[in-house]
């Protein structure tokens, strides 16, 4: 009888260690995925001043749009939900910047503007992939934290649910509507 209890205790301990290690692995995957998003957001943030300067040369009297883009770009936050709000606001401002560029055919046709726009589209594509990976990691992490029996280990060691990252992309907002 004692041997059965010891075996059962060892099995429970092994299961607890295995679950704990899975929780750690998932938490690390979420952190790594967030770092990927942060890299893409940083690239986008570094591109914005060049984009603003290019458009500013053509539309100097549109200072409100430039100030809004610059202000939002410099106020990034680290908390996922707040960062998503800031980045969505930046995307909307960039959408207005691209709409402003529509009023200046020479600007739209300039090679510099086209390269910056293409770079932004590429960065936002990478950001979208990074966001999908992050949100998948968050889903897996949260499922493990909330599922039985891993929720018991997660509660004992105070594992927290992660937040999903949703953002609206500027490149999608700048696509023109075509009606035939």
C-alpha positions as CSV (number, residue, x, y, z in Angstrom):
1,X,0.0,0.0,0.0
2,X,2.8,2.4,0.8
3,X,4.5,1.6,-2.5
4,X,1.3,2.5,-4.4
5,X,1.1,5.8,-2.5
6,X,4.7,6.7,-3.2
7,X,4.3,5.7,-6.9
8,X,1.2,7.9,-7.1
9,X,2.9,10.8,-5.4
10,X,5.9,10.5,-7.8
11,X,3.5,10.4,-10.8
12,X,1.7,13.5,-9.5
13,X,5.0,15.3,-8.9
14,X,6.2,14.3,-12.4
15,X,3.0,15.5,-14.0
16,X,3.2,18.8,-12.0
17,X,6.8,19.3,-13.2
18,X,5.8,18.5,-16.8
19,X,2.9,21.0,-16.7
20,X,5.0,23.6,-15.0
21,X,7.7,23.3,-17.8
22,X,4.9,23.6,-20.5
23,X,3.7,26.8,-18.8
24,X,7.2,28.2,-18.8
25,X,7.7,27.2,-22.4
26,X,4.4,28.9,-23.4
27,X,5.2,32.1,-21.4
28,X,8.6,32.3,-23.1
29,X,7.0,31.8,-26.5
30,X,4.6,34.7,-25.8
31,X,7.5,36.9,-24.8
32,X,9.6,35.9,-27.8
33,X,6.5,36.6,-30.1
34,X,6.0,40.0,-28.5
35,X,9.7,40.8,-29.2
36,X,9.0,40.0,-32.9
37,X,6.1,42.5,-32.9
38,X,8.2,45.1,-31.1
39,X,10.9,44.8,-33.8
40,X,8.4,45.4,-36.6
41,X,6.8,48.3,-34.7
42,X,10.2,49.9,-34.2
43,X,11.0,49.6,-38.0
44,X,7.6,51.2,-38.8
45,X,8.3,53.9,-36.3
46,X,11.7,54.6,-37.8
47,X,10.1,54.9,-41.3
48,X,7.5,57.4,-40.2
49,X,9.8,60.5,-40.0
50,X,11.0,59.9,-43.6
51,X,7.5,59.5,-44.8
52,X,6.3,62.7,-43.0
53,X,9.3,64.7,-44.4
54,X,8.6,63.5,-47.9
55,X,5.0,64.5,-47.8
56,X,5.7,67.7,-45.9
57,X,7.9,68.9,-48.8
58,X,4.8,68.8,-51.0
59,X,2.1,69.9,-48.6
60,X,3.6,72.3,-46.1
61,X,0.3,73.8,-45.2
62,X,-1.1,70.5,-43.8
63,X,0.8,70.8,-40.5
64,X,-2.0,69.3,-38.4
65,X,-1.6,65.9,-40.0
66,X,2.2,65.9,-39.6
67,X,1.9,66.9,-35.9
68,X,-0.6,64.2,-35.2
69,X,1.6,61.5,-36.8
70,X,4.7,62.7,-35.0
71,X,2.9,63.0,-31.7
72,X,1.4,59.5,-31.9
73,X,4.7,58.0,-33.1
74,X,6.6,59.3,-30.0
75,X,4.0,58.1,-27.5
76,X,4.4,54.3,-27.8
77,X,3.5,52.3,-24.6
78,X,4.7,48.9,-23.4
79,X,1.4,47.5,-22.2
80,X,-0.1,45.3,-25.0
81,X,-3.6,46.8,-25.0
82,X,-2.4,50.4,-24.8
83,X,0.3,49.8,-27.4
84,X,-2.4,48.4,-29.7
85,X,-4.4,51.5,-29.3
86,X,-1.4,53.7,-30.0
87,X,-0.4,51.7,-33.1
88,X,-3.9,51.8,-34.5
89,X,-4.0,55.5,-34.0
90,X,-0.7,55.8,-35.8
91,X,-2.1,53.6,-38.6
92,X,-5.1,55.9,-38.9
93,X,-2.9,59.0,-39.0
94,X,-0.7,57.3,-41.7
95,X,-3.9,56.6,-43.6
96,X,-4.7,60.4,-43.5
97,X,-1.2,61.1,-44.6
98,X,-1.6,58.8,-47.6
99,X,-5.0,60.4,-48.4
100,X,-3.2,63.8,-48.3
101,X,-0.6,62.5,-50.7
102,X,-3.5,61.7,-53.1
103,X,-4.0,65.4,-53.6
104,X,-0.4,65.8,-54.9
105,X,0.2,63.8,-58.1
106,X,3.8,64.8,-58.2
107,X,4.4,63.4,-54.7
108,X,2.5,60.2,-55.5
109,X,4.7,59.7,-58.6
110,X,8.0,60.5,-56.8
111,X,10.3,57.5,-56.5
112,X,11.1,58.4,-52.9
113,X,7.5,58.4,-51.8
114,X,6.8,55.1,-53.7
115,X,9.8,53.5,-52.0
116,X,8.7,54.7,-48.6
117,X,5.1,53.4,-49.2
118,X,6.4,50.1,-50.4
119,X,8.6,49.8,-47.3
120,X,5.7,50.6,-45.1
121,X,3.6,47.9,-46.8
122,X,6.4,45.4,-46.4
123,X,6.9,46.3,-42.7
124,X,3.1,46.0,-42.1
125,X,3.1,42.6,-43.8
126,X,5.8,41.4,-41.5
127,X,4.0,43.0,-38.5
128,X,0.9,41.1,-39.5
129,X,2.8,37.8,-39.5
130,X,4.4,38.6,-36.2
131,X,1.0,39.5,-34.7
132,X,-0.5,36.2,-35.9
133,X,2.4,34.3,-34.3
134,X,2.0,36.3,-31.1
135,X,-1.7,35.8,-30.9
136,X,-1.3,32.1,-31.6
137,X,1.2,31.9,-28.8
138,X,-1.2,33.8,-26.5
139,X,-4.0,31.5,-27.4
140,X,-1.9,28.4,-26.6
141,X,-0.6,30.0,-23.4
142,X,-4.1,31.0,-22.2
143,X,-5.6,27.6,-23.1
144,X,-3.0,25.9,-21.0
145,X,-3.5,28.3,-18.1
146,X,-7.2,27.9,-18.1
147,X,-7.4,24.1,-18.8
148,X,-7.6,21.4,-16.2
149,X,-5.3,20.1,-14.7
150,X,-2.7,22.7,-15.8
151,X,-4.8,25.5,-14.3
152,X,-4.0,24.1,-10.8
153,X,-0.3,24.4,-11.4
154,X,-0.8,27.8,-13.1
155,X,-2.7,29.1,-10.1
156,X,-0.1,27.8,-7.6
157,X,2.7,29.5,-9.5
158,X,0.7,32.6,-10.4
159,X,0.8,32.4,-14.2
160,X,-1.2,35.2,-15.8
161,X,-3.2,35.2,-19.0
162,X,-1.6,37.1,-21.8
163,X,-3.4,39.8,-23.9
164,X,-4.1,39.5,-27.6
165,X,-2.7,42.2,-29.9
166,X,-5.0,43.7,-32.5
167,X,-4.0,46.6,-34.7
168,X,-5.4,48.3,-37.8
169,X,-2.8,48.6,-40.6
170,X,-2.2,51.8,-42.5
171,X,-1.5,50.1,-45.8
172,X,-5.0,48.6,-45.7
173,X,-6.6,51.9,-45.0
174,X,-4.8,53.6,-48.0
175,X,-6.2,51.2,-50.6
176,X,-8.6,53.1,-52.8
177,X,-12.2,51.9,-53.2
178,X,-12.9,50.9,-56.8
179,X,-16.5,50.7,-58.0
180,X,-17.3,49.6,-61.5
